[in-house]
Amino acid sequence: MKKTITDTDRKLAEFCAKTCPGCKKARKNQKGFFFWFVKFTEGGVCPACKAYAKVYGRKAHEPII
């Protein structure tokens, strides 16, 4: 069963990818407080991180290749 990606998911994922300071820093540095915080809270707390994972197929803390 495929998950449907809505416009809201796309907007939240774009916010996570381009605007969110915590997620951007976690993806860039791969260490430190922001990496730890995003890694352990992304799935249960932040709707933008959930949308990022749904749209891009990777967790918000994982580096962009």
HELIX and SHEET records of a PDB file:
HELIX    1   1 ASP A    7  LYS A   18  1                                  12    
HELIX    2   2 PRO A   21  ASN A   29  1                                   9    
HELIX    3   3 GLY A   32  THR A   41  1                                  10    
HELIX    4   4 PRO A   47  TYR A   56  1                                  10    
END                                                                             
